[in-house]
């Protein structure tokens, strides 16, 4: 509220008030089979069914599914006798918690209703207690069931028909306490991947201090060089539909077994990728509960 003063525009003030009250006036009306769907619960359930279908096994062809068993029970090929691997699986530190908290910018709470701001204002003894809870989860290979559930907010895709269900993409709001722990663990994992030169030099997405804008600049330079030398240039753009929703979890675990040794890190990611559920939220109304059969949640830190 410190951003509001007697010179603040009234529209901004009302936006703040609605944010505090948790009200949402952006109602969604849909057309399904030429029939209008206007009731918030019905709209939420319609979108929930679509998002559930996006992650179902029906999106894979039968040949793939018939051979999918090869990804089960992967063999771990990483030696645990390594200082880096020991660090990856060691107990979490208060300095890691503090660093993760400093990088928490979102103001939207998840199903637990706890915004990051609440945790950032905890006194030091409360943070130490929170760290002990995290280490209990981390060291004992347990994962709270409530952390497997999220609230999905449908976001209209650019230049799409707002009355069609497939014009919306899901953003999943997860429990804030879970996301904070994810950030701590993700920082460790990314540190290891960068240190071991796991990524190729050309990858800029999902990496700290990098941006996909660099790829665009590289393409621009290639085009300019081609025109200058009166040459021809071929460009292939590859867009994977439903990439988050259709990611094959067993394959992710199989790849990780070649990167990190058995222990807390691998156990946590295994738990994180387990059976997940969600509810769609529209006009402050929640849908029925749906299952995300495959993929990873859009909104999580580890993805």
Secondary structure, DSSP 8 states (H G I E B T S, - for coil): -TT--TTS-HHHHHHHHHHHHT-------EEETTEEE-SHHHHHHHHHHHHHHHTSGGGS-HHHHHTGGGGSS------S-SHHHHHHHS---HHHHHHHHHT-------TT---HHHHHT--HHHHHHHHHHHHHHHHTT---GGGGEEEEEEEE-TT--TTSGGGEEEEEE--HHHHHHHHHHHHHHHHHHHHTT-S-TT--TTSTT--THHHHHHHHHHHHHHHHTT----------TTHHHH--HHHHHHHHTTTS-SSHHHHHHHHHTS-EEEEEEETTEE---EEE-SS--TT-S--
